[in-house]
Amino acid sequence: MAKGGQTPQDPASPRMQAAWKLKDAGDVVAARRAALHLLADAPSPDDAAQARELLRRGTTAPALYGFAALAAFLLVLLVVLATTRY
């Protein structure tokens, strides 16, 4: 069974292969930077599609920020309730 975050079978160019290897190694910042540089150089359609896919996989989901804000609010609420009881 394949994992969801695996590298595509045939990256279109050596530059994209290097970017995917960086992402697979855990260096998402460098992989995103490499993909952005590749997109800035007017790549082939295959390279552009893979660079966009790599950028999509390397971003944080917006809903995650909402859950973090909710957790922070609940934490502050619990601290305020605990301090006002005495």
VENQUI-V645545 format. One record per helix or strand of 2 or more residues. SS is the DSSP state (2 for helix, 1 for strand). FROM is the first residue (numbers start at 1). TO is the last residue. If there is no record, write none. Layout:
SS|FROM|TO + SS|FROM|TO
//
This chain:
2|14|25 + 2|28|40 + 2|45|57 + 2|62|84
//
